[in-house]
Amino acid sequence: MDRLLYVAMSGAKETMLAQANTSNNLANANAPGFLSDLQQFRSMPLFGDGYPTRVYSMSERPGIDFSHGDRVHSGRDLDVAIAGDGWFAVQARDGSEAYTRRGDLQVDVNGLLTTGNGLPLIGNNGPIAIPPAEQLDIAPDGTISIVPLGQAANEIAVIDRIKMVKPESGELEKGRDGLLRTKSGENAPADGTVQLNSGIFEGSNVNIVESMVDMIELARRYELQVKMMKTSADIEEASTRIMRMG
């Protein structure tokens, strides 16, 4: 009975881990530029005394879904989206360079150009600072130009250029903060072929309906594992009663 109980218990545990992954995807369904985590189960043999006659399922995250999210047309000058493949370079909370497709930009109280969740965008020489301006424009190649505050409309000044990169998807991995970095730990070089579109931003690529179906399936699978543990306990109890009768 101990083997049956172990298999059922491990199955319930791995199902809970898969449920947490799916829940995280659903929680970020409305986060611009979010890339959903993939999920799969793998059969693993249970080794011990004798031959491995039993298996249990192991939940694992083989990677992330690199498909692009839907384009949201906002009309804001600060909303931008990568045209095709590519990434914006941002400064993560720990100060390292990371990559995202989130393009709902804003200028914070310190004058830094940031994403909607407050991460500074990186330009030619670090985070991009925007001086007080009458108007701000972002060109398709990421060049930022402004009309300085109090100046005429034809007085245009180029401030910086957003760093955009285009490493191969196999070279990237997602961290706990949801940002992507190169597996080697080195910063990806800027790629001048990456272009962006203004007035729109990219939404999450999470399929809400599919994720909800996965949640229901995982909940039923968890219930099945719990029933197996209860069955194991009932069988053990019945065996004990038979032994007492003997």
C-alpha positions as CSV (number, residue, x, y, z in Angstrom):
1,M,0.0,0.0,0.0
2,D,2.9,2.4,0.6
3,R,3.8,2.3,-3.1
4,L,0.2,3.1,-4.1
5,L,0.0,5.9,-1.6
6,Y,3.4,7.3,-2.8
7,V,2.3,7.3,-6.5
8,A,-1.0,9.0,-5.6
9,M,0.6,11.5,-3.3
10,S,3.3,12.5,-5.8
11,G,0.7,12.8,-8.6
12,A,-1.3,15.2,-6.5
13,K,1.8,17.2,-5.7
14,E,2.8,17.5,-9.3
15,T,-0.8,18.4,-10.3
16,M,-0.7,21.3,-7.8
17,L,2.5,22.6,-9.3
18,A,0.9,22.5,-12.8
19,Q,-2.1,24.3,-11.4
20,A,0.1,27.0,-10.0
21,N,1.7,27.5,-13.4
22,T,-1.6,27.7,-15.2
23,S,-2.9,30.1,-12.5
24,N,0.1,32.4,-13.1
25,N,-0.6,32.5,-16.8
26,L,-4.3,33.4,-16.2
27,A,-3.2,36.1,-13.7
28,N,-1.1,37.7,-16.4
29,A,-3.7,37.4,-19.2
30,N,-4.1,41.2,-19.2
31,A,-0.5,42.1,-18.8
32,P,0.9,43.7,-22.0
33,G,3.7,41.7,-23.6
34,F,3.4,38.7,-21.2
35,L,4.5,35.3,-22.6
36,S,2.8,32.3,-21.2
37,D,4.7,29.4,-19.7
38,L,4.3,26.0,-21.3
39,Q,3.5,23.0,-19.1
40,Q,3.8,19.2,-19.6
41,F,3.7,16.0,-17.6
42,R,6.4,13.3,-18.0
43,S,6.2,9.7,-16.8
44,M,9.1,8.8,-14.4
45,P,9.8,5.3,-13.2
46,L,9.7,4.7,-9.4
47,F,13.0,3.1,-8.4
48,G,13.4,1.1,-5.2
49,D,13.9,-2.5,-4.1
50,G,13.3,-4.7,-7.0
51,Y,12.2,-3.7,-10.5
52,P,10.6,-0.2,-11.2
53,T,7.1,-1.6,-11.8
54,R,5.4,1.7,-11.0
55,V,5.6,5.2,-12.6
56,Y,4.6,8.6,-11.4
57,S,4.0,11.8,-13.4
58,M,6.4,14.7,-13.1
59,S,5.3,18.3,-13.9
60,E,7.8,20.4,-15.7
61,R,8.0,23.7,-17.6
62,P,9.8,22.9,-20.9
63,G,9.9,26.5,-22.0
64,I,7.8,29.5,-22.9
65,D,5.4,30.3,-25.7
66,F,7.1,32.8,-28.0
67,S,4.0,33.5,-30.1
68,H,3.0,37.1,-30.4
69,G,0.1,38.5,-28.5
70,D,-2.8,40.5,-30.0
71,R,-2.2,44.1,-31.0
72,V,-4.1,46.7,-29.0
73,H,-4.7,50.0,-30.8
74,S,-4.6,52.8,-28.3
75,G,-3.7,55.9,-30.2
76,R,-1.2,56.9,-27.5
77,D,2.1,58.3,-28.8
78,L,3.9,56.4,-26.0
79,D,2.4,53.0,-26.9
80,V,4.7,51.1,-29.1
81,A,4.9,47.5,-30.4
82,I,7.7,45.5,-32.0
83,A,6.9,44.8,-35.7
84,G,7.7,41.1,-36.0
85,D,10.4,39.5,-33.9
86,G,12.5,41.4,-31.5
87,W,12.6,42.7,-27.9
88,F,12.9,46.0,-26.0
89,A,15.9,46.2,-23.7
90,V,15.0,47.3,-20.1
91,Q,16.7,47.6,-16.8
92,A,15.5,45.0,-14.4
93,R,14.9,45.6,-10.7
94,D,18.3,44.1,-9.9
95,G,20.0,46.5,-12.3
96,S,20.7,43.9,-15.0
97,E,19.7,44.2,-18.6
98,A,16.6,42.2,-19.6
99,Y,14.2,41.9,-22.5
100,T,10.5,42.3,-22.9
101,R,7.9,43.0,-25.6
102,R,5.9,45.2,-23.3
103,G,5.4,48.6,-25.0
104,D,2.9,50.6,-22.9
105,L,5.4,53.3,-22.1
106,Q,5.3,56.2,-19.8
107,V,7.5,58.9,-18.4
108,D,7.9,58.6,-14.6
109,V,8.3,61.4,-12.1
110,N,12.1,61.3,-12.5
111,G,11.8,61.8,-16.3
112,L,12.8,58.2,-17.2
113,L,11.0,56.4,-20.0
114,T,9.7,53.2,-18.5
115,T,7.3,50.4,-19.3
116,G,3.9,50.2,-17.7
117,N,5.3,48.3,-14.7
118,G,8.0,50.9,-14.1
119,L,11.1,49.3,-15.7
120,P,13.4,51.9,-17.4
121,L,14.0,51.4,-21.1
122,I,17.7,51.2,-22.2
123,G,19.0,53.5,-24.9
124,N,22.5,54.1,-26.3
125,N,24.0,54.8,-22.9
126,G,21.8,53.3,-20.3
127,P,18.3,54.3,-19.1
128,I,16.6,56.9,-21.3
129,A,15.8,60.3,-19.6
130,I,13.2,62.6,-21.2
131,P,13.5,66.3,-20.5
132,P,10.4,68.5,-20.3
133,A,8.8,68.6,-23.7
134,E,5.9,69.9,-25.6
135,Q,5.7,66.8,-27.8
136,L,7.5,63.4,-27.9
137,D,7.7,61.2,-31.0
138,I,9.2,57.7,-31.4
139,A,10.3,56.8,-34.9
140,P,10.0,53.2,-36.3
141,D,13.7,52.6,-35.6
142,G,13.3,53.6,-32.0
143,T,14.8,57.1,-32.2
144,I,13.2,59.5,-29.7
145,S,12.7,63.1,-30.6
146,I,11.0,65.9,-28.7
147,V,10.0,69.5,-29.1
148,P,11.5,71.1,-26.0
149,L,9.2,72.8,-23.5
150,G,8.6,76.4,-24.6
151,Q,10.1,76.0,-28.1
152,A,8.5,76.3,-31.5
153,A,7.1,73.2,-33.2
154,N,10.0,73.1,-35.7
155,E,12.6,73.0,-32.9
156,I,13.1,69.3,-32.8
157,A,15.8,67.6,-30.7
158,V,16.9,64.0,-30.9
159,I,17.2,62.5,-27.4
160,D,18.1,58.9,-27.7
161,R,17.3,55.6,-29.4
162,I,15.6,52.7,-27.8
163,K,17.7,49.6,-27.7
164,M,16.0,46.8,-29.5
165,V,17.5,43.3,-29.8
166,K,16.8,40.2,-31.8
167,P,18.5,37.1,-30.4
168,E,17.3,33.6,-31.3
169,S,14.5,32.3,-29.1
170,G,16.7,29.4,-28.1
171,E,19.2,31.7,-26.6
172,L,16.7,33.2,-24.2
173,E,15.2,32.1,-20.9
174,K,12.6,33.6,-18.6
175,G,13.5,34.6,-15.0
176,R,11.3,34.6,-11.9
177,D,10.6,38.3,-12.6
178,G,9.0,37.4,-15.9
179,L,11.7,39.1,-18.0
180,L,13.9,37.3,-20.5
181,R,17.7,37.2,-20.5
182,T,20.3,35.4,-22.5
183,K,21.3,32.0,-21.2
184,S,25.0,33.0,-21.5
185,G,24.3,36.0,-19.2
186,E,25.8,38.4,-21.7
187,N,23.8,41.4,-23.1
188,A,22.4,40.9,-26.5
189,P,23.7,43.5,-29.1
190,A,21.4,46.1,-30.6
191,D,19.8,45.1,-33.9
192,G,19.1,47.9,-36.3
193,T,16.7,45.8,-38.4
194,V,14.1,45.6,-35.6
195,Q,11.3,48.1,-36.1
196,L,8.4,49.3,-34.0
197,N,4.9,50.7,-34.6
198,S,3.5,53.6,-32.6
199,G,0.0,54.0,-31.3
200,I,-0.4,50.3,-30.4
201,F,1.0,47.9,-27.9
202,E,1.2,44.1,-27.7
203,G,-1.1,42.3,-25.3
204,S,-0.5,39.0,-23.5
205,N,-0.4,35.8,-25.6
206,V,-2.3,33.8,-23.0
207,N,-5.3,31.9,-24.4
208,I,-7.8,32.4,-21.6
209,V,-10.3,29.7,-22.7
210,E,-7.5,27.1,-23.1
211,S,-6.1,28.0,-19.7
212,M,-9.5,27.7,-18.0
213,V,-10.0,24.2,-19.6
214,D,-6.6,23.2,-18.3
215,M,-7.6,24.5,-14.8
216,I,-10.7,22.3,-14.8
217,E,-8.8,19.2,-16.1
218,L,-6.1,19.7,-13.4
219,A,-8.7,20.1,-10.7
220,R,-10.3,16.8,-11.7
221,R,-7.0,15.1,-11.9
222,Y,-6.2,16.3,-8.3
223,E,-9.5,14.9,-7.1
224,L,-8.7,11.6,-8.7
225,Q,-5.3,11.4,-6.9
226,V,-6.9,12.2,-3.5
227,K,-9.5,9.5,-4.1
228,M,-6.6,7.1,-4.8
229,M,-5.1,8.0,-1.4
230,K,-8.4,7.5,0.3
231,T,-8.8,4.1,-1.4
232,S,-5.3,3.1,-0.2
233,A,-6.3,4.0,3.3
234,D,-9.5,2.0,3.0
235,I,-7.6,-1.1,1.7
236,E,-5.0,-0.8,4.5
237,E,-7.8,-0.6,7.1
238,A,-9.6,-3.6,5.6
239,S,-6.3,-5.6,5.6
240,T,-5.8,-4.7,9.3
241,R,-9.3,-5.9,10.2
242,I,-8.6,-9.3,8.4
243,M,-5.4,-9.7,10.3
244,R,-7.1,-9.1,13.6
245,M,-9.8,-11.6,12.8
246,G,-7.0,-14.2,12.1
